Amino acid sequence: MFRFTAILVLSLIGCARDAPVWAQQEAGDSAAGGGAAASDPTSTVNFQDVRYRYFDLGRGRESHSFETEGAYAFNPRFKVTNKLIGVNTNKGGSYETDFQELTLKAIHLTPMKPFGIKAKFALGVEWLKDLGDFDKGTGSGTDRIAPLVGIGWLPTDKDFVITLVQYFHSYSEDAGAQKVRQTGPRLIYIRSIADIRGWAKVDLKGVIDHEKDEEFSSIIELQLGHMLTKSIAIYGEFLSEIDSDAYDWGMGFGIRFMY
């Protein structure tokens, strides 16, 4: 069985004013704790997930993904996220095990209140480093940079709505790998559910491929989480393509540690 240890990557600090209202809401005195907010990419909750995902790739192919993902907020306006993926897959014909990808993301957050709704404006950039073997199916064959912009909305103390768009551009490609120029719109809805001491999340991800005549594809990810303690949560996931060749469907299970 493929195993790897979790990593936590820190970066330079940024100076900013406090945002006490958001900090209190995201720290979470509600029954969902900070678990719901941790699933929000515009939150400033410190956490680290350890996760397993299974993907049905179609035509008898499959992928087992072993992931760690987390975030560290230096203050209410600046956070850094990390994600490391290992994979066991027969995508290339025979089963191969390898690290797949490392991503690091820095995000600057600005509290605001458009239309009288508490919100945060997010501006950041993500670095995606391919660690796998493109020919064996364990890697994408591309190293990418991806600026992003978005708004995280808090219409109530139980609901999170995130509108986000990110542009992915490859600056290095392996032989045979296609250059990446993609725009990724994304819509996320998260509901804190006191009755189960947890949360539900719907994440709709789109891709506009500029290398394929602006072809549009999309997937949906569903997540249901439960707080075991104030700092530990578990969650299950179901993932499905809507109009995409990335995979047919998938499922996952994760443990979340908040600090």
C-alpha positions as CSV (number, residue, x, y, z in Angstrom):
1,M,0.0,0.0,0.0
2,F,1.3,3.4,-1.0
3,R,2.0,5.7,2.0
4,F,3.4,9.2,2.4
5,T,3.6,11.7,5.2
6,A,1.8,15.0,5.4
7,I,3.6,18.3,4.7
8,L,3.0,21.8,5.9
9,V,4.6,24.6,3.9
10,L,5.0,28.1,5.4
11,S,5.8,31.3,3.6
12,L,6.5,35.0,4.2
13,I,4.2,36.9,6.5
14,G,2.0,39.8,5.4
15,C,0.9,42.8,7.5
16,A,-2.7,43.7,7.7
17,R,-5.6,44.9,9.9
18,D,-7.6,42.4,11.9
19,A,-11.0,41.3,10.8
20,P,-12.5,40.2,14.1
21,V,-16.0,39.3,12.8
22,W,-14.7,36.9,10.2
23,A,-12.2,35.5,12.6
24,Q,-14.8,34.7,15.2
25,Q,-17.2,33.1,12.6
26,E,-14.4,31.0,11.0
27,A,-13.0,29.9,14.4
28,G,-16.5,28.5,14.8
29,D,-18.5,28.4,18.0
30,S,-21.3,26.7,16.0
31,A,-21.9,23.0,16.0
32,A,-19.9,22.6,12.8
33,G,-16.8,24.1,14.4
34,G,-14.2,25.3,11.9
35,G,-14.8,22.3,9.7
36,A,-17.3,24.0,7.4
37,A,-15.1,27.1,7.1
38,A,-12.0,25.0,6.4
39,S,-13.7,23.8,3.2
40,D,-13.9,27.4,2.0
41,P,-10.9,28.5,0.0
42,T,-11.4,32.1,1.2
43,S,-11.4,31.3,4.9
44,T,-8.5,31.8,7.3
45,V,-8.9,28.6,9.3
46,N,-5.7,26.6,9.9
47,F,-6.1,23.0,9.1
48,Q,-4.5,19.9,7.5
49,D,-6.4,17.1,5.8
50,V,-5.4,13.5,5.1
51,R,-7.5,12.1,2.4
52,Y,-8.0,9.0,0.2
53,R,-9.9,9.2,-3.2
54,Y,-10.9,6.5,-5.7
55,F,-11.5,7.4,-9.3
56,D,-13.1,5.3,-12.0
57,L,-11.4,6.5,-15.2
58,G,-13.5,4.3,-17.5
59,R,-12.5,1.5,-19.9
60,G,-11.3,-0.6,-17.0
61,R,-8.9,2.0,-15.7
62,E,-8.8,3.4,-12.1
63,S,-6.8,5.6,-9.8
64,H,-6.2,5.5,-6.1
65,S,-5.2,9.0,-4.8
66,F,-3.5,9.6,-1.4
67,E,-3.6,13.2,-0.5
68,T,-2.7,15.8,2.1
69,E,-4.1,19.3,1.9
70,G,-4.1,22.2,4.3
71,A,-3.8,25.9,4.9
72,Y,-2.0,28.2,7.3
73,A,-3.2,31.8,7.8
74,F,-0.6,34.2,9.0
75,N,-3.3,36.8,9.7
76,P,-6.9,37.5,8.6
77,R,-5.6,38.8,5.2
78,F,-3.0,36.3,4.1
79,K,-2.9,32.6,3.9
80,V,-0.8,29.8,2.2
81,T,-2.2,26.5,1.2
82,N,-0.4,23.2,0.4
83,K,-1.4,20.0,-1.4
84,L,0.6,16.8,-2.0
85,I,-0.9,13.9,-4.0
86,G,0.4,10.4,-4.4
87,V,-1.2,8.0,-6.8
88,N,-1.6,4.3,-7.7
89,T,-3.1,3.9,-11.1
90,N,-3.3,1.8,-14.2
91,K,-4.0,4.8,-16.4
92,G,-0.9,4.1,-18.5
93,G,-1.7,0.4,-18.9
94,S,-0.1,-1.2,-15.9
95,Y,-0.4,-0.3,-12.2
96,E,2.2,2.4,-11.2
97,T,2.7,4.1,-7.9
98,D,4.3,7.6,-7.6
99,F,3.9,11.1,-6.3
100,Q,1.7,12.9,-8.7
101,E,1.6,16.6,-7.9
102,L,2.6,19.3,-5.4
103,T,0.7,22.6,-5.3
104,L,1.4,25.7,-3.2
105,K,-1.0,28.7,-3.2
106,A,-0.7,32.2,-1.6
107,I,-3.9,34.2,-1.2
108,H,-4.5,37.8,-0.1
109,L,-7.9,38.4,1.4
110,T,-9.7,41.7,1.8
111,P,-12.9,41.9,3.9
112,M,-15.7,43.9,2.4
113,K,-19.5,44.2,2.5
114,P,-21.0,44.6,-1.0
115,F,-24.8,44.9,-1.1
116,G,-24.7,44.7,2.7
117,I,-23.4,41.1,2.7
118,K,-20.3,40.1,4.6
119,A,-17.7,39.0,2.0
120,K,-14.0,38.6,1.3
121,F,-12.2,39.5,-2.0
122,A,-9.5,36.9,-2.7
123,L,-6.5,37.5,-5.0
124,G,-3.7,34.9,-5.3
125,V,-1.5,32.6,-7.3
126,E,-1.0,28.9,-7.3
127,W,2.1,26.8,-8.3
128,L,1.4,23.3,-9.5
129,K,4.5,21.1,-9.8
130,D,4.2,17.8,-11.6
131,L,5.9,15.0,-9.7
132,G,4.8,11.9,-11.7
133,D,5.7,10.2,-15.0
134,F,3.6,11.3,-17.9
135,D,4.2,8.2,-20.0
136,K,3.2,5.9,-17.1
137,G,0.1,7.9,-16.3
138,T,1.1,9.1,-12.9
139,G,1.7,12.7,-13.9
140,S,0.2,15.4,-16.1
141,G,3.5,16.2,-17.8
142,T,3.2,19.9,-17.1
143,D,4.3,22.4,-14.5
144,R,1.8,25.2,-14.2
145,I,1.2,28.6,-12.7
146,A,-2.3,29.7,-11.9
147,P,-3.4,33.2,-10.8
148,L,-6.9,33.4,-9.2
149,V,-9.5,35.9,-8.2
150,G,-12.7,35.3,-6.3
151,I,-15.2,36.4,-3.6
152,G,-16.2,34.5,-0.6
153,W,-19.7,35.4,0.6
154,L,-21.3,34.9,4.0
155,P,-25.0,35.7,3.6
156,T,-25.8,34.0,6.9
157,D,-23.8,32.6,9.8
158,K,-24.5,29.1,8.4
159,D,-23.9,29.6,4.7
160,F,-20.8,30.1,2.6
161,V,-20.9,30.9,-1.1
162,I,-17.7,31.2,-3.1
163,T,-17.4,32.5,-6.7
164,L,-13.9,31.9,-8.1
165,V,-12.1,32.0,-11.4
166,Q,-8.5,30.7,-12.0
167,Y,-6.3,30.8,-15.1
168,F,-3.9,27.8,-15.6
169,H,-0.8,28.2,-17.8
170,S,1.9,25.6,-18.3
171,Y,5.5,26.9,-18.4
172,S,7.1,23.5,-18.8
173,E,5.8,20.4,-20.7
174,D,7.2,16.9,-21.0
175,A,7.6,15.4,-24.5
176,G,4.2,14.5,-25.7
177,A,2.3,16.5,-23.1
178,Q,0.0,19.2,-24.4
179,K,0.5,22.9,-23.4
180,V,-2.0,24.1,-20.9
181,R,-4.0,27.2,-21.3
182,Q,-7.2,26.9,-19.3
183,T,-9.7,29.1,-17.5
184,G,-11.4,27.5,-14.5
185,P,-14.6,29.1,-13.2
186,R,-15.8,27.6,-9.9
187,L,-18.9,27.9,-7.7
188,I,-19.0,26.5,-4.1
189,Y,-21.8,26.4,-1.6
190,I,-21.2,25.2,2.0
191,R,-23.9,24.8,4.6
192,S,-23.1,24.4,8.3
193,I,-25.5,21.8,9.8
194,A,-25.9,21.9,13.5
195,D,-28.0,18.8,13.7
196,I,-25.1,16.6,12.6
197,R,-22.4,18.8,14.1
198,G,-21.1,19.1,10.5
199,W,-21.4,20.6,7.1
200,A,-22.4,19.9,3.5
201,K,-20.5,21.2,0.5
202,V,-21.3,21.4,-3.3
203,D,-18.3,22.3,-5.5
204,L,-19.0,22.9,-9.2
205,K,-15.7,23.1,-11.2
206,G,-15.6,24.2,-14.9
207,V,-12.7,24.2,-17.4
208,I,-12.5,26.3,-20.6
209,D,-9.7,24.8,-22.7
210,H,-8.1,27.5,-24.9
211,E,-5.9,24.9,-26.6
212,K,-9.0,23.0,-27.7
213,D,-11.2,25.7,-29.4
214,E,-12.6,26.9,-26.0
215,E,-14.0,23.5,-25.2
216,F,-16.0,23.5,-21.9
217,S,-16.0,20.6,-19.4
218,S,-17.2,20.4,-15.8
219,I,-17.2,18.2,-12.7
220,I,-19.1,18.3,-9.4
221,E,-17.8,17.3,-6.0
222,L,-20.1,16.7,-3.0
223,Q,-18.8,16.6,0.6
224,L,-20.5,15.8,3.9
225,G,-18.5,16.3,7.1
226,H,-18.9,15.7,10.8
227,M,-17.0,17.2,13.8
228,L,-15.7,14.5,16.2
229,T,-14.2,17.0,18.5
230,K,-13.6,20.8,18.3
231,S,-10.4,20.2,16.3
232,I,-10.9,16.9,14.5
233,A,-13.4,16.2,11.7
234,I,-14.2,13.4,9.2
235,Y,-15.9,13.7,5.9
236,G,-17.0,11.7,2.9
237,E,-17.0,12.7,-0.8
238,F,-18.7,11.8,-4.0
239,L,-17.3,13.1,-7.3
240,S,-18.8,12.9,-10.7
241,E,-18.1,14.2,-14.2
242,I,-20.9,16.3,-15.8
243,D,-19.2,16.8,-19.1
244,S,-15.5,15.8,-18.7
245,D,-13.1,13.1,-19.7
246,A,-11.0,13.5,-16.5
247,Y,-12.9,10.6,-14.9
248,D,-16.3,9.0,-14.8
249,W,-16.9,9.1,-11.0
250,G,-15.1,9.0,-7.7
251,M,-15.5,8.8,-4.0
252,G,-13.3,9.7,-1.0
253,F,-12.8,9.8,2.7
254,G,-10.8,12.3,4.7
255,I,-9.7,13.3,8.3
256,R,-9.4,17.0,9.1
257,F,-7.1,18.4,11.8
258,M,-7.6,22.0,12.8
259,Y,-5.3,24.1,14.9
